[in-house]
Amino acid sequence: MLNFRTILVFVAAISFVASECPCPDISLCQPLQIGSRHEKVAFMTADSNWRYYDYSQLTTIVICTDDFDPQLLCLAHSRNVRLVWIANYDVKQLGNATARTLWVNSQVDKVKKSFTDGVNLDMEDEIANGTITALQYTQLVQELSNLIRIEVPGSMISVDVGGTAPCDDGRCYDYTGLADASDFLFVMAYDLRSQIYDLNDCIASANSPIARVEGGLTNYTDIFHIAPSKLVLGVPWYCYDYKCLTLDANMTCTIEHIPYRGAPCSDAAGVQHDYKYCRELLRVNSTTGRLIDNRTGGVFFNYKNQGDGYTHQIWMDDPETLVIKYDLANTRHLLGIGMWQVDALDYSPNATQDTIAMWNAMERFHFRN
């Protein structure tokens, strides 16, 4: 039986929510209480497009901005879409238990004050193989999960991981432990040419080659024994623009040698653009039209860059190639799919069918609540 003091505290809590909640229905300011379901995750980098997202294709929005329009909360929760905050942690402080506790408390407080649903950890620092630092990162995730599940019932914790494992870009993490400590791992199956060790292969190529995507998923399930139901496949909604130092008759575009984390060549020779930008280049400036590389499954085309006078080569995924990856998520029985990043599409009043086609392609993943 509730005593009088408990009733007063309960009434005070309801009054606080009612006074702070930006939604007409204050129930929308409660964290979503949703059982097991498949996931479709969108990373939001701009605070201007959220009204135009296809919420029928989403379960979770990761907020990558400093703040967000409070009305997004009302809309997202009314559509059973979670809002979670992206977060990072200083790898040099992983061994500092006091700093970890302060950080965990601050993240939980942020979620509670914003009426949101959890945290997505996006730490991409190098961690050497076999070091205690990897276990300390897992401990950080576990500490956050333990507290937020008490303070915010129904909340979600996810962790971003490299596309190939086990030491993708020098990130030798405790992947099994991270999967156990979180709700799921978001496998970033893009930027897969961030390290190119063979200088003969220092060429423009696919950002997310299908064979490497498959191989990465196999590493997670077979090497680290992570259940497919703990993996969400992340795909790119952006493109790479490479300047061709040479271009042969086979469309092989050699690129500048820019080292990255020990590799002598990398995709840092290219420039990332939003999908909408590269689609417009394809329509207006392409000298080749849309081409498919059968080896990698990537879309590419050439254009003449008026600024530097060089031929450039664009590489990207589009709905036709993305559905192959969504089918892979189906056949592997993964928890879900997602993209970096949702604001790469054209949401202007003059938007083309490109935007609709990208959203519609997501239907290929067998989404069900």
Secondary structure, 3 states (H helix, E strand, C coil): CCCHHHHHHHHHHHHHHHHHCCCCCHHHHCCCCCCCCCEEEEEECCCCCHHHCCHHHCCEEEECCCCCCHHHHHHHHHCCCEEEEEECCCHHHCCCHHHHHHHHHHHHHHHHHHCCCEEEECCCCCECCCCHHHHHHHHHHHHHHHHHHHHCCCCEEEEEEECCCCCHHHECCCHHHHHHHCCEEEEECCCCCCCECCHHHCECCCCCCHHHHHHHHHHHHHHCCCCHHHEEEEEECEEEEEECCEECCCCCEECCCCCECCECECHHHEEEEEHHHHHHHHHHCECCCCEEECCCCEEEEEEECCCCCCEEEEEECCHHHHHHHHHHHHHCCCCEEEEECHHHCCCCCCCCHHHHHHHHHHHHCCCCC
